[in-house]
Amino acid sequence: MNSSSYLSGTLLAIALGTVSATAHAGKTFDAVKSKDQVVCGVNTSAPGFSGADSKGEWAGLDVDLCRAIAAAVLGDAGKVKYVPLNPPQRFTALQSGEIDVLARNTTWSMTRDVSLGVVFAGINYYDGQGFMVPKKFNISSAKQLKNAEICLQSGTTSEKNVADYLTTHGIPYKSVVFDSPEAAHTAFFGGRCQVISTDMSELAGIRTQNPKADDYVILPDVISKEPLGPAVRRGDDEWFAIVKWALFAMQNAEEYGITQANVDQVKTDSKDPNIQRLLGTSEDMGKLLGLDKDWAYRIIKQVGNYGESFDRNMGEKSPLKLPRGVNNLWNNGGLMYAPPVR
């Protein structure tokens, strides 16, 4: 066969989806296997996303994603080291190799995506920025915040969002900036500022942790788009794919009705080709990621699907009791949409 015929045949095979390949998982995965541990950068002051209890047990939506990655690549969701990071530290820790994944309720923005040497691997929570104030002020709208002192976190998108919104509406204010979320929270509840502004989910979380939660109100104004998701270092496409598809596996599992409780039965009984590919009972999709065929089965069995993770960390089974809203699956009125496993 001449080179032209070979090239034509290869292009045709690619177009028809008949080329198969086994991926090498890349340098980050090699390092993960060597240390037998996934190192995840996380938040310590974002209830619902990540946090440790008195026994040192970590839980949260971002924590579950870290556990899903470990289940897929190391066979055990427990093989995760959690590294607490404040906003200014998080990208440096990822860039330097201190962590393998940044799963710290981090907003995917253009600046971060193209200028920091990192790449976002998906969205696991659609959020927006808002404001919380003491109820005694009788404020019902952000447009009533004239001359307010607003607690903000440095190294976040919050500062710019507040400036954009209030300046656009001609509302003077004073920003009071803190290096850590904990410091901003403490200052607000201590009366240092009349207002605190951050993601709506974080406002709901910190309010539930305050003994006088009913003394505070979250205003209805949502002033920004905050798509939150995991990030990895740019340049390791194989690791990027693994992290991305760990999230997609959880989302696809919810769409197909596969849970921790029924995954074994579904794996045995299902005749749906989509489910068979996901659970490794037909085509071996894991080899495309440098993994075995049970990579997604382990995620579901050990961690659960996306809906299960949301319910126990953010939803009705959690202290936050946040509605799914736009974080519902695409076929249930939301924005969560995972590419198919095929």
NUMIGU-838167 format. One record per residue (C-alpha): x, y, z; residue in one letter. Coordinates in nm, 4 decimals. Layout:
<recs>
x, y, z, type
X, Y, Z, a
...
</recs>
This chain:
<recs>
x, y, z, type
0.0000, 0.0000, 0.0000, m
0.1462, 0.3408, -0.0912, n
0.1591, 0.6247, 0.1629, s
-0.1342, 0.8068, 0.0034, s
-0.3565, 0.5000, 0.0259, s
-0.2459, 0.4380, 0.3848, y
-0.3231, 0.7956, 0.4828, l
-0.6626, 0.7819, 0.3140, s
-0.7449, 0.4559, 0.4907, g
-0.6386, 0.5941, 0.8274, t
-0.8460, 0.9085, 0.7865, l
-1.1458, 0.6959, 0.6860, l
-1.0993, 0.4747, 0.9919, a
-1.0843, 0.7771, 1.2173, i
-1.3973, 0.9219, 1.0564, a
-1.5811, 0.5947, 1.1093, l
-1.4579, 0.5639, 1.4663, g
-1.2860, 0.2292, 1.4030, t
-0.9366, 0.3193, 1.5207, v
-0.8642, 0.1771, 1.8649, s
-0.5821, 0.2813, 2.0891, a
-0.4454, 0.2208, 2.4322, t
-0.3400, 0.5426, 2.6014, a
-0.0355, 0.5919, 2.8169, h
-0.1593, 0.7833, 3.1198, a
0.1193, 1.0421, 3.1215, g
0.3726, 1.1805, 3.3676, k
0.1257, 1.2909, 3.6345, t
-0.0397, 0.9500, 3.6454, f
0.3035, 0.7873, 3.6601, d
0.3801, 1.0001, 3.9661, a
0.0407, 0.9203, 4.1196, v
0.1022, 0.5486, 4.0756, k
0.4520, 0.5794, 4.2193, s
0.3311, 0.7425, 4.5411, k
0.0040, 0.5412, 4.5361, d
-0.1897, 0.8561, 4.6148, q
-0.3783, 1.1395, 4.4462, v
-0.2898, 1.4765, 4.5986, v
-0.5854, 1.7150, 4.5875, c
-0.5809, 2.0842, 4.6691, g
-0.9009, 2.1711, 4.8575, v
-1.0809, 2.4386, 5.0589, n
-1.1295, 2.4239, 5.4346, t
-1.4023, 2.6857, 5.4644, s
-1.6563, 2.5972, 5.1968, a
-1.9245, 2.3744, 5.3523, p
-2.0606, 2.1337, 5.0957, g
-1.7472, 2.1410, 4.8820, f
-1.4751, 2.0223, 5.1187, s
-1.4044, 2.0000, 5.4866, g
-1.2801, 1.7618, 5.7533, a
-1.4709, 1.6522, 6.0623, d
-1.3333, 1.6087, 6.4149, s
-1.1945, 1.2683, 6.3143, k
-1.0130, 1.4086, 6.0140, g
-1.2563, 1.2523, 5.7669, e
-1.3003, 1.4667, 5.4560, w
-1.6329, 1.5143, 5.2778, a
-1.7831, 1.7393, 5.0117, g
-1.8650, 1.7680, 4.6434, l
-1.5025, 1.8424, 4.5520, d
-1.3795, 1.5725, 4.7899, v
-1.5996, 1.3180, 4.6114, d
-1.4392, 1.4122, 4.2809, l
-1.0939, 1.3567, 4.4303, c
-1.2127, 1.0199, 4.5604, r
-1.3559, 0.9315, 4.2189, a
-1.0194, 0.9969, 4.0539, i
-0.8439, 0.7766, 4.3102, a
-1.0999, 0.4985, 4.2615, a
-1.0489, 0.5097, 3.8856, a
-0.6701, 0.5204, 3.8776, v
-0.5625, 0.3478, 4.2005, l
-0.8602, 0.1214, 4.2689, g
-0.9319, 0.2783, 4.6081, d
-1.1254, 0.6013, 4.6681, a
-0.9488, 0.6402, 5.0006, g
-0.6052, 0.6933, 4.8460, k
-0.6250, 1.0721, 4.8502, v
-0.4110, 1.3284, 5.0317, k
-0.5959, 1.6556, 5.0902, y
-0.3909, 1.9759, 5.0891, v
-0.5746, 2.2809, 5.2310, p
-0.5085, 2.5915, 5.0207, l
-0.6215, 2.9525, 5.0459, n
-0.7079, 3.1449, 4.7263, p
-0.3638, 3.3024, 4.6631, p
-0.1903, 2.9644, 4.7089, q
-0.4043, 2.7405, 4.4942, r
-0.2712, 2.8004, 4.1430, f
0.0911, 2.8161, 4.2569, t
0.0481, 2.4797, 4.4291, a
-0.0852, 2.3286, 4.1071, l
0.1761, 2.4892, 3.8829, q
0.4630, 2.3752, 4.1076, s
0.3471, 2.0120, 4.1235, g
0.2640, 2.0233, 4.4943, e
-0.0825, 1.8908, 4.4064, i
-0.2098, 1.6714, 4.1224, d
-0.5581, 1.8233, 4.1026, v
-0.7062, 2.1515, 4.2191, l
-1.0587, 2.0714, 4.3424, a
-1.1325, 2.3832, 4.5409, r
-1.4650, 2.5356, 4.4221, n
-1.2656, 2.7397, 4.1710, t
-1.4249, 2.9561, 3.9022, t
-1.3383, 2.8780, 3.5420, w
-1.2640, 3.2134, 3.3792, s
-1.0811, 3.3161, 3.0632, m
-0.7879, 3.4724, 3.2472, t
-0.7308, 3.1626, 3.4557, r
-0.7815, 2.9297, 3.1625, d
-0.5302, 3.0913, 2.9293, v
-0.2654, 3.2618, 3.1443, s
-0.1869, 3.0475, 3.4490, l
-0.0564, 2.7273, 3.2961, g
-0.3612, 2.5307, 3.4070, v
-0.6607, 2.3833, 3.2309, v
-1.0083, 2.3252, 3.3701, f
-1.1383, 1.9697, 3.3403, a
-1.5110, 2.0387, 3.3653, g
-1.7795, 2.1991, 3.5795, i
-1.9130, 2.0257, 3.8897, n
-2.1180, 2.3177, 4.0228, y
-2.2806, 2.6158, 3.8525, y
-2.2772, 2.9067, 4.0959, d
-2.3070, 3.2847, 4.1058, g
-2.1847, 3.5580, 4.3373, q
-2.4132, 3.7281, 4.5858, g
-2.4283, 3.9257, 4.9089, f
-2.5185, 3.8474, 5.2695, m
-2.6155, 4.1113, 5.5262, v
-2.7470, 4.1189, 5.8824, p
-3.1255, 4.0992, 5.8763, k
-3.1505, 4.3987, 6.1130, k
-3.0413, 4.6348, 5.8331, f
-3.3673, 4.5668, 5.6434, n
-3.1861, 4.5534, 5.3094, i
-3.3591, 4.3606, 5.0325, s
-3.1444, 4.4426, 4.7285, s
-2.7776, 4.4916, 4.6454, a
-2.8723, 4.8297, 4.5022, k
-2.9254, 4.9467, 4.8606, q
-2.5597, 4.8937, 4.9561, l
-2.4523, 5.2569, 4.9168, k
-2.1345, 5.3304, 5.1180, n
-2.1322, 4.9799, 5.2671, a
-1.8106, 4.8140, 5.3831, e
-1.7908, 4.4777, 5.2069, i
-1.5764, 4.1851, 5.3238, c
-1.4007, 4.0164, 5.0306, l
-1.1346, 3.7490, 4.9767, q
-0.8125, 3.8338, 4.7952, s
-0.7067, 3.6151, 4.5070, g
-1.0657, 3.5439, 4.4001, t
-1.3024, 3.6691, 4.1326, t
-1.5159, 3.8297, 4.4044, s
-1.3301, 4.1624, 4.4159, e
-1.3643, 4.2305, 4.0440, k
-1.7264, 4.1142, 4.0298, n
-1.8289, 4.3508, 4.3103, v
-1.6386, 4.6378, 4.1493, a
-1.7978, 4.5687, 3.8096, d
-2.1503, 4.5435, 3.9466, y
-2.1583, 4.8300, 4.1969, l
-1.9597, 5.0692, 3.9769, t
-2.1920, 4.9965, 3.6851, t
-2.4893, 5.0859, 3.9050, h
-2.3196, 5.3948, 4.0481, g
-2.3103, 5.2601, 4.4036, i
-2.0120, 5.3755, 4.6143, p
-1.8704, 5.1209, 4.8585, y
-1.5561, 5.0309, 5.0482, k
-1.3905, 4.6920, 5.0067, s
-1.2223, 4.5269, 5.3055, v
-0.9999, 4.2486, 5.1719, v
-0.8707, 3.9428, 5.3597, f
-0.6146, 3.6801, 5.2630, d
-0.8265, 3.3822, 5.3641, s
-1.1957, 3.2916, 5.3545, p
-1.1900, 3.2215, 5.7281, e
-1.0649, 3.5730, 5.8018, a
-1.3349, 3.7280, 5.5838, a
-1.6055, 3.5195, 5.7507, h
-1.4835, 3.6055, 6.1001, t
-1.4668, 3.9748, 6.0181, a
-1.8206, 3.9801, 5.8800, f
-1.9803, 3.7931, 6.1685, f
-1.7783, 4.0075, 6.4089, g
-1.9254, 4.3258, 6.2631, g
-1.6104, 4.4486, 6.0869, r
-1.8104, 4.4810, 5.7625, c
-2.1795, 4.5292, 5.6993, q
-2.1756, 4.2959, 5.3983, v
-1.9905, 3.9889, 5.2773, i
-1.9800, 3.8919, 4.9104, s
-1.8765, 3.5590, 4.7634, t
-2.0386, 3.2640, 4.5807, d
-2.4004, 3.1981, 4.6769, m
-2.3178, 2.8409, 4.7806, s
-2.0441, 2.9637, 5.0144, e
-2.2785, 3.2226, 5.1674, l
-2.5338, 2.9486, 5.2355, a
-2.2643, 2.7278, 5.3859, g
-2.1129, 2.9804, 5.6232, i
-2.4564, 3.0948, 5.7359, r
-2.5501, 2.7401, 5.8409, t
-2.2349, 2.7261, 6.0539, q
-2.3244, 3.0389, 6.2483, n
-2.5197, 2.9808, 6.5717, p
-2.7343, 3.2844, 6.4863, k
-2.7980, 3.1905, 6.1241, a
-3.1470, 3.3444, 6.1294, d
-2.9932, 3.6865, 6.1963, d
-2.8550, 3.6994, 5.8421, y
-3.0148, 3.7152, 5.4988, v
-2.8721, 3.6341, 5.1562, i
-2.9893, 3.8943, 4.9074, l
-3.1588, 3.7675, 4.5893, p
-2.9173, 3.9490, 4.3555, d
-2.6835, 3.7165, 4.1633, v
-2.4181, 3.9369, 4.0039, i
-2.1986, 3.6924, 3.8140, s
-2.1541, 3.3530, 3.6540, k
-1.9303, 3.1248, 3.8603, e
-1.8803, 2.7878, 3.6886, p
-1.6815, 2.5896, 3.9442, l
-1.4687, 2.2902, 3.8600, g
-1.1392, 2.1013, 3.8897, p
-0.8179, 2.2118, 3.7224, a
-0.4936, 2.0351, 3.6303, v
-0.1584, 2.1470, 3.4941, r
-0.1506, 2.2361, 3.1281, r
0.0560, 2.0045, 2.9094, g
-0.0384, 1.6628, 3.0489, d
-0.3275, 1.5717, 2.8213, d
-0.3526, 1.2159, 2.9509, e
-0.4055, 1.3229, 3.3134, w
-0.6432, 1.5947, 3.1974, f
-0.8545, 1.3280, 3.0244, a
-0.8631, 1.1052, 3.3339, i
-0.9816, 1.3846, 3.5647, v
-1.2371, 1.5017, 3.3097, k
-1.3839, 1.1570, 3.2526, w
-1.3985, 1.0774, 3.6236, a
-1.6444, 1.3673, 3.6533, l
-1.8274, 1.2655, 3.3352, f
-1.8619, 0.9087, 3.4637, a
-2.0460, 1.0327, 3.7738, m
-2.2765, 1.2499, 3.5639, q
-2.3474, 0.9760, 3.3100, n
-2.4176, 0.7299, 3.5911, a
-2.6900, 0.9574, 3.7293, e
-2.8422, 0.9975, 3.3839, e
-2.8606, 0.6185, 3.3442, y
-2.9987, 0.5678, 3.6952, g
-2.6908, 0.3819, 3.8204, i
-2.6253, 0.4226, 4.1933, t
-2.3932, 0.2830, 4.4564, q
-2.6751, 0.0536, 4.5663, a
-2.7681, -0.0923, 4.2272, n
-2.4441, -0.0767, 4.0256, v
-2.3658, -0.4469, 4.0721, d
-2.7093, -0.5557, 3.9549, q
-2.7047, -0.3121, 3.6634, v
-2.3613, -0.4346, 3.5624, k
-2.4887, -0.7912, 3.5535, t
-2.8296, -0.7342, 3.3955, d
-2.8232, -0.4278, 3.1712, s
-2.8452, -0.4766, 2.7954, k
-2.8095, -0.1036, 2.7242, d
-2.4918, -0.0569, 2.5158, p
-2.4294, 0.2834, 2.6776, n
-2.4352, 0.1319, 3.0257, i
-2.2298, -0.1674, 2.9171, q
-1.9566, 0.0589, 2.7842, r
-1.9621, 0.2701, 3.1017, l
-1.9397, -0.0314, 3.3312, l
-1.6914, -0.2256, 3.1191, g
-1.9067, -0.5249, 3.0298, t
-1.8724, -0.4775, 2.6537, s
-1.6114, -0.2520, 2.4957, e
-1.3063, -0.1741, 2.7060, d
-1.3206, 0.2060, 2.7190, m
-1.0718, 0.2247, 3.0036, g
-0.7774, 0.1499, 2.7780, k
-0.8348, 0.4837, 2.6049, l
-0.7442, 0.6461, 2.9382, l
-0.4627, 0.4083, 3.0275, g
-0.6939, 0.2426, 3.2823, l
-0.8687, -0.0924, 3.3120, d
-1.2269, -0.1624, 3.2037, k
-1.3693, -0.1270, 3.5567, d
-1.2523, 0.2326, 3.6097, w
-1.6045, 0.3831, 3.6022, a
-1.7625, 0.0919, 3.7898, y
-1.5252, 0.1606, 4.0806, r
-1.6151, 0.5292, 4.0825, i
-1.9870, 0.4520, 4.1099, i
-1.9426, 0.1679, 4.3572, k
-1.7098, 0.3557, 4.5913, q
-1.8294, 0.7167, 4.5513, v
-2.1678, 0.7184, 4.3788, g
-2.3158, 0.9159, 4.0929, n
-2.3223, 1.2947, 4.0696, y
-2.6748, 1.3234, 4.2088, g
-2.5877, 1.1129, 4.5133, e
-2.2840, 1.3311, 4.5781, s
-2.4877, 1.6504, 4.5400, f
-2.7665, 1.5297, 4.7696, d
-2.5419, 1.4354, 5.0603, r
-2.3108, 1.7367, 5.0344, n
-2.5211, 2.0253, 4.9016, m
-2.8826, 1.9113, 4.8750, g
-3.1679, 1.7886, 5.0914, e
-2.9557, 1.5357, 5.2820, k
-2.7038, 1.8045, 5.3798, s
-2.7164, 2.0963, 5.6243, p
-2.7162, 2.3392, 5.3292, l
-3.0332, 2.1959, 5.1690, k
-2.9663, 2.3809, 4.8442, l
-3.1985, 2.3085, 4.5503, p
-3.0472, 2.1382, 4.2466, r
-3.1643, 2.4212, 4.0196, g
-2.9279, 2.4651, 3.7252, v
-2.7126, 2.1852, 3.8686, n
-2.9742, 1.9337, 3.7613, n
-2.8943, 1.7135, 3.4630, l
-2.9731, 1.8529, 3.1200, w
-3.2736, 1.6186, 3.0836, n
-3.4187, 1.7436, 3.4120, n
-3.4111, 2.1159, 3.3480, g
-3.0489, 2.1810, 3.4434, g
-2.7124, 2.2478, 3.2783, l
-2.5213, 1.9297, 3.3687, m
-2.4431, 1.7519, 3.0438, y
-2.1749, 1.4852, 3.0145, a
-2.0376, 1.3668, 2.6796, p
-2.1238, 1.0041, 2.6032, p
-1.8953, 0.7111, 2.6751, v
-1.8543, 0.5699, 2.3258, r
</recs>
